[in-house]
Amino acid sequence: MPLKAFQYDLTTGPNGAVQFSVPLPAGTAVQVVVLTPEHDEFDELVHAAVSSTDFWDNPFDDEDWNNA
């Protein structure tokens, strides 16, 4: 049986309650899987490595290095 997936990024309310609507007809059987994001110890290092090189991506720097 093929499965159709819907993804929602939600925050739990009081007592851990979550409410949302899906675009399915009333009475459709569904299966709910709850996943919580895990903190990866390298996420911050990867973000710092990627974001800290953004200043090199500019036309003035390219012109200087290409005409050196």
Summary of the structure (lengths in Angstrom):
residues: 68
radius of gyration: 22.6
end to end distance: 61.2
largest distance: 68.6
contacts: 62
relative contact order: 0.07
helix: 34%
strand: 0%
